[in-house]
């Protein structure tokens, strides 16, 4: 009997304990809870999306989820978001539409209110604020544009308002309507125009520029060149040796060059010692001598020269000497008539020789110091024709990494080759041209 009572007591205790465990497990469970679909708060969620003050940027996930909590739509974790996609809008090129997915995490085992998923769109604009039109780069662009008038036109010296506004769009300075112009003054005798450029950009449109700037357009005579200084201002000069000028970019080179006394001055020679960053992409056909033209230029690239037709040039000596940062692409240059290349790239520490491997050097007679101190030069120029060269002295002096095979070069006419390869420490003897002895 005692054993039976003990067994019943044990069973009763177990049952009681089990019931207690079940009760603890269902503490947060609400089988009668009405979990609503997230679609019922669609309007409220759209209001949250549209409430972003800075509509030049998209939402950040954490920022948007906190905004939902702040709007008392659900508690933290109740609704999370995912960015689905962003596409260009229809209103403008800078208009953006981002689709956001809202996910409700409500169940009868938590305190969240909503279940299901919903996608909504956020419209924003990644437009950058309009820049003042009175800045150096825009000045340069507009001054360059003013000087593109075709001299074959009957009114080549003057612009009309509609013509200039169209040219601004064609030059991709701004879109249509972004910059409007007013012709303030015209002096037909001196062929000068004073032109007002108005930038119409603001926060409600896609135009690039705001503010105003007044520029003068002047037609120059054959003995004057035009250039822009470092501030974008336009200047004219009859001195083509510009080692002391503040030229930042040339926009017009006129020839022939006539001295102040009226006599012909060094016809066919262009500017020297140009330190600027931009030069006209058209090299006048009269130019046959570009020696010293970019001597000491500090820039990595000189915009415009890559398109030059150099087929009439015979002298390129010292053209890039001590232009220590220059490493432009000269692959389009026609060197078929060049005779002088002495010191052309001497001291160009960063020049790698991009594009010169196919140059026609069949008429070159002087290659003295051509790559002297060009410490990064290692272009394969094995196909160069050297049968007329007589001077190769110091040609690869201290060209430290050069190691191309030039053993097949025809150097029979070379009579000067002192220090030809001195300091070219990477160059294998078997890869060097073999000169005939001189006595």
C-alpha positions in Angstrom: 0.0 0.0 0.0 2.8 2.4 0.9 4.5 1.5 -2.4 1.3 2.4 -4.3 0.9 5.7 -2.6 4.5 6.6 -3.3 4.1 5.8 -7.0 1.0 7.9 -7.3 2.8 10.8 -5.6 5.6 10.6 -8.0 3.2 10.6 -11.0 1.4 13.6 -9.6 4.6 15.5 -9.1 5.7 14.8 -12.6 2.5 15.9 -14.1 2.5 19.1 -12.1 6.0 19.9 -13.2 5.2 19.2 -16.8 2.3 21.6 -16.7 4.5 24.3 -15.3 7.0 24.0 -18.1 4.3 24.3 -20.7 3.0 27.4 -19.1 6.4 29.0 -19.1 6.9 28.2 -22.9 3.7 30.0 -23.9 4.3 33.2 -22.0 4.6 35.5 -25.1 2.4 33.4 -27.3 -0.9 35.1 -28.3 -3.0 32.7 -30.4 -5.7 35.3 -30.7 -3.4 38.1 -31.9 -4.5 39.8 -35.2 -1.3 40.3 -37.3 -2.1 42.6 -40.1 -0.6 42.6 -43.6 2.0 45.3 -44.1 -0.1 46.6 -47.0 -2.4 48.3 -44.6 0.4 50.8 -43.7 1.4 51.3 -47.3 0.4 55.0 -47.3 2.2 55.6 -44.0 5.4 53.9 -45.3 5.3 56.0 -48.5 5.1 59.1 -46.4 8.2 58.1 -44.5 10.0 57.5 -47.8 9.0 60.9 -49.1 9.9 62.7 -45.8 13.6 62.6 -46.5 14.7 66.3 -46.5 17.9 65.9 -48.6 16.5 64.4 -51.8 19.9 64.7 -53.5 20.8 61.4 -51.8 19.2 58.0 -51.4 18.1 56.5 -48.1 20.5 54.5 -46.0 19.0 51.2 -44.7 19.5 51.9 -41.0 18.3 55.5 -41.4 15.1 54.4 -43.1 14.4 51.7 -40.5 14.8 54.2 -37.7 12.4 56.6 -39.5 9.7 53.9 -39.5 10.1 53.5 -35.7 10.1 57.3 -35.2 6.8 57.4 -37.1 5.3 54.9 -34.6 4.4 52.5 -37.4 6.1 49.6 -35.6 8.8 49.0 -32.9 12.5 48.3 -33.6 12.9 45.2 -35.7 9.2 45.0 -36.6 9.8 46.2 -40.2 13.1 45.9 -41.9 14.0 47.2 -45.4 16.1 46.1 -48.4 17.2 48.2 -51.4 16.0 46.4 -54.5 17.2 48.6 -57.4 17.8 52.1 -58.6 17.0 53.3 -62.2 17.2 56.6 -64.0 14.0 58.5 -63.8 12.1 60.2 -66.6 12.1 63.8 -65.4 15.8 64.4 -66.2 19.2 62.8 -66.6 19.9 63.2 -62.9 16.5 61.9 -61.7 16.7 58.6 -59.8 14.1 56.1 -58.7 15.0 53.6 -56.0 12.7 50.7 -55.1 12.7 49.7 -51.4 11.3 46.5 -50.0 9.6 46.7 -46.6 9.4 43.4 -44.7 7.1 42.8 -41.8 8.3 40.3 -39.1 5.2 40.0 -37.0 4.1 36.5 -35.7 1.9 35.3 -32.8 5.2 34.7 -30.9 6.5 38.4 -30.9 5.2 41.9 -30.4 5.6 43.0 -34.0 2.5 44.3 -35.8 2.8 43.5 -39.4 3.6 40.5 -41.7 4.3 40.2 -45.4 6.4 42.3 -47.9 5.8 45.5 -49.8 7.8 47.4 -52.4 7.7 51.2 -52.7 9.5 53.8 -54.8 11.6 56.7 -53.6 12.2 59.5 -56.1 15.4 61.5 -55.7 17.9 63.5 -57.7 21.7 63.1 -57.7 22.2 66.6 -59.1 25.3 68.4 -58.1 24.8 72.1 -57.3 25.4 74.4 -60.2 29.0 75.8 -60.3 29.7 79.5 -60.8 30.4 80.2 -64.4 33.1 82.6 -63.4 35.8 79.9 -62.8 39.1 79.2 -64.6 38.1 76.0 -66.4 34.8 77.5 -67.8 36.6 80.7 -68.8 39.0 78.6 -70.8 36.3 76.6 -72.4 34.3 79.6 -73.4 37.4 81.5 -74.7 38.4 78.5 -76.7 34.9 78.3 -78.1 34.8 81.9 -79.1 37.9 81.4 -81.3 36.5 78.4 -83.3 34.8 80.6 -85.9 35.7 79.5 -89.4 37.7 82.2 -91.2 36.0 81.2 -94.4 32.7 82.5 -93.1 31.6 86.0 -94.2 31.0 87.0 -90.5 34.0 85.1 -89.1 34.8 87.8 -86.6 31.4 88.0 -84.9 29.0 85.6 -83.2 25.2 85.8 -83.1 23.4 85.0 -79.9 21.6 81.9 -81.3 24.8 80.7 -83.0 26.8 80.9 -79.9 24.2 79.3 -77.6 24.1 76.4 -80.1 27.9 76.1 -80.1 27.9 75.9 -76.3 25.6 72.9 -76.5 27.6 71.3 -79.3 30.8 71.7 -77.3 29.1 70.0 -74.4 29.8 72.8 -72.0 26.2 72.7 -70.9 22.8 71.4 -72.1 20.4 73.5 -74.1 19.2 76.5 -72.0 21.9 76.1 -69.5 24.0 79.1 -70.7 22.4 82.0 -72.5 24.3 84.9 -74.0 23.9 88.6 -74.7 26.0 90.5 -77.2 26.7 93.7 -75.2 29.0 95.6 -77.7 30.3 95.2 -81.2 33.1 97.1 -82.8 33.2 96.2 -86.4 36.2 98.4 -87.2 38.4 96.6 -84.6 36.4 93.4 -84.9 35.8 93.1 -81.2 32.7 91.7 -79.4 31.8 92.0 -75.7 29.7 89.0 -74.7 27.8 88.3 -71.5 27.4 84.6 -70.6 24.6 83.8 -68.1 24.5 80.5 -66.2 20.9 79.5 -65.5 21.6 76.6 -63.1 19.7 76.2 -59.8 18.4 73.5 -57.5 15.3 72.9 -59.6 17.0 72.1 -63.0 19.9 70.2 -64.5 21.9 73.1 -65.7 25.6 73.1 -64.7 26.4 76.7 -64.1 25.1 79.8 -62.3 26.1 83.4 -62.3 27.5 85.6 -65.0 30.7 86.3 -66.8 31.7 88.8 -69.5 34.3 87.9 -72.1 35.8 89.8 -75.1 36.1 88.1 -78.5 38.8 89.7 -80.7 40.0 88.7 -84.2 43.7 88.8 -84.4 46.0 89.6 -87.4 48.5 87.2 -88.9 51.3 88.3 -86.5 49.5 87.7 -83.3 48.9 84.5 -81.2 46.2 84.2 -78.5 46.7 82.4 -75.2 45.0 82.0 -71.9 46.7 82.6 -68.6 46.4 80.5 -65.4 43.3 82.4 -64.5 41.5 81.8 -67.8 42.0 85.3 -69.1 42.6 85.9 -72.8 45.7 87.6 -74.0 47.3 88.3 -77.4 51.0 88.6 -78.2 53.4 89.0 -81.1 56.2 87.3 -79.1 56.3 83.6 -79.9 59.1 82.9 -77.5 57.1 82.6 -74.4 59.6 81.4 -71.7 58.5 84.4 -69.6 54.8 84.5 -70.4 52.1 83.2 -68.1 50.5 81.1 -70.8 48.4 78.3 -69.5 46.8 77.3 -72.8 47.2 78.4 -76.4 44.0 78.7 -78.4 45.3 80.3 -81.6 48.6 80.2 -83.5 48.7 82.5 -86.5 51.5 82.5 -89.1 53.6 83.8 -90.7 55.3 85.6 -87.8 56.2 89.2 -88.6 58.5 91.2 -86.4 57.7 94.6 -85.1 59.8 96.2 -87.8 57.7 94.5 -90.4 60.3 92.0 -91.5 59.7 88.3 -91.9 60.8 86.6 -88.7 61.9 82.9 -88.6 59.1 81.7 -90.8 57.9 78.2 -89.9 59.0 78.3 -86.2 56.5 78.2 -83.4 56.5 79.1 -79.7 59.2 77.9 -77.4 59.4 76.9 -73.7 55.6 76.5 -73.4 54.8 75.6 -69.7 51.0 75.3 -70.1 48.6 72.4 -70.2 46.7 73.0 -73.5 47.5 74.0 -77.0 45.5 74.0 -80.3 44.9 70.5 -81.7 45.6 71.9 -85.2 49.3 72.6 -85.9 49.5 75.1 -88.8 51.0 73.5 -91.9 53.6 76.3 -92.1 55.3 75.1 -89.0 58.4 73.1 -89.8 60.4 73.6 -86.6 59.1 72.7 -83.1 62.5 72.7 -81.4 62.4 73.7 -77.7 58.6 74.0 -77.9 57.9 72.2 -74.6 61.3 72.6 -73.0 60.9 72.3 -69.2 57.1 71.8 -69.4 56.1 70.4 -65.9 52.9 68.6 -67.0 52.3 64.9 -67.4 50.1 65.6 -70.5 49.8 68.5 -72.9 46.3 68.5 -74.3 46.0 69.0 -78.0 49.3 67.7 -79.3 48.1 64.1 -79.6 46.2 65.2 -82.7 48.9 67.2 -84.4 49.8 66.7 -88.0 53.5 66.9 -87.9 54.2 65.8 -91.5 55.8 69.1 -92.4 58.1 69.3 -89.4 61.8 68.7 -90.0 63.2 69.8 -86.6 62.1 68.3 -83.3 65.3 68.8 -81.4 65.0 69.7 -77.7 61.2 69.6 -78.1 60.5 67.9 -74.7 63.9 68.4 -73.0 63.6 68.5 -69.2 59.8 68.0 -69.4 60.4 65.7 -66.5 56.8 64.7 -65.9 55.7 64.3 -69.5 54.4 60.9 -70.6 51.9 61.7 -73.4 50.8 59.6 -76.3 52.6 60.6 -79.5 51.5 57.6 -81.6 49.8 59.8 -84.2 52.8 62.0 -84.9 54.1 61.8 -88.5 57.9 62.0 -88.4 58.5 61.1 -92.0 60.3 64.4 -92.8 62.1 64.9 -89.5 65.9 65.3 -89.7 66.8 66.6 -86.3 65.9 64.8 -83.0 68.8 65.7 -80.8 68.0 65.8 -77.1 64.3 65.5 -77.9 63.4 63.6 -74.8 66.5 64.3 -72.7 65.8 64.6 -69.0 62.2 63.3 -69.4 62.4 61.1 -66.3 58.8 59.7 -66.6 58.6 59.3 -70.4 58.0 55.7 -71.3 57.8 56.2 -75.1 54.2 55.5 -75.5 53.4 55.3 -79.3 56.8 56.2 -80.7 57.8 52.6 -81.7 56.3 53.0 -85.1 57.8 56.4 -85.9 59.3 56.9 -89.4 62.9 58.0 -88.7 64.2 57.3 -92.2 65.3 60.9 -92.7 66.8 61.6 -89.3 70.5 62.4 -89.2 71.0 63.6 -85.6 69.9 61.5 -82.6 72.4 63.1 -80.2 71.2 62.7 -76.5 67.7 61.6 -77.7 66.9 59.6 -74.6 69.6 60.9 -72.3 68.5 60.7 -68.7 65.1 59.2 -69.8 65.2 56.9 -66.8 61.8 55.1 -67.4 62.2 54.8 -71.2 62.1 51.2 -72.5 60.0 51.3 -75.7 60.8 48.7 -78.4 62.2 51.0 -81.2 63.9 48.1 -83.0 62.0 48.9 -86.2 63.4 52.5 -86.4 65.3 53.3 -89.6 68.7 54.7 -88.7 70.6 54.4 -92.0 71.1 58.2 -92.3 72.0 59.0 -88.7 75.5 60.3 -88.2 75.4 61.3 -84.5 74.3 59.0 -81.7 76.4 60.4 -79.0 74.9 60.1 -75.5 71.7 58.8 -77.1 70.9 56.4 -74.2 73.1 58.1 -71.5 71.7 57.0 -68.1 68.7 55.4 -69.6 68.7 53.1 -66.7 66.1 50.5 -67.6 66.4 50.4 -71.4 67.1 46.9 -72.6 65.6 46.5 -76.1 67.3 44.6 -78.9 68.7 47.2 -81.3 71.4 44.8 -82.7 69.9 45.0 -86.2 70.0 48.8 -86.5 71.9 50.1 -89.5 74.5 52.4 -88.0 77.0 52.3 -90.8 76.8 56.1 -91.3 77.2 56.9 -87.6 80.5 58.6 -86.9 79.8 60.1 -83.5 78.8 57.7 -80.7 80.7 58.9 -77.6 78.8 57.8 -74.4 76.1 56.2 -76.6 75.1 53.8 -73.8 76.9 55.1 -70.8 74.9 54.4 -67.6 72.4 52.2 -69.5 73.0 49.6 -66.8 70.2 47.2 -67.8 71.2 46.8 -71.4 72.8 43.6 -72.6 75.8 44.1 -74.9 74.5 41.6 -77.4 71.4 43.8 -77.9 73.3 46.9 -78.8 74.0 48.1 -82.3 77.6 47.6 -83.6 79.3 50.7 -84.7 82.1 50.7 -87.2 85.4 51.9 -85.8 86.3 55.5 -86.2 89.9 56.6 -86.6 
